């Protein structure tokens, strides 16, 4: 079956630090890949997506590239802000079913 | 602002109560979902409706009963719940291969 493995947290950074959250997947077929963000007290919001190999998703300074050769979709941001503190979920859709990683809690301090 | 609206935001119910969670979307999406999320964990799929018909039930106990009255509405009827059912219940919708759009959820506490 499909599975998504996500870097365990929590991750604590200072403002303006570089962020990487690793995500790898196993799936039959060619999944679409997503990063969702969940702010405290809210539902999940789509942060970015990629639907095929070598696609780069980007939004709000975050980027992730769909790497078929390493089956990875790592999330990066060059300079994090306090407002980026949230839980980040990597996910993949294959044959209509969305599978989530375990989530990574990010805390950014001023 | 989320395009998937869930009510109520919070719900406290006893183990003998009957209550319902409601979800509404006006994006024309034909697939709607119920997820359960425990604190700091990923959402777990419960039910999927496609074109108003139940297409996936992830072996959810019968004390949870979904209903899709029309293409914009999704309900989750609750009866005789247990304290371990306390969680955030998320509704989502999608169309075709588009990403899921989530609501902000209902925080349920079973006492």
Interface residues (C-beta under 8 A of the other chain):
Chain A: X32 X34 X36 X41 X42 X43 X44 X45 X46 X49 X51 X87 X89 X93 X97 X98 X100 X101 X102 X103 X105
Chain B: X2 X4 X6 X40 X41 X42 X43 X45 X90 X92 X97 X99 X100 X101 X102 X103 X104 X105
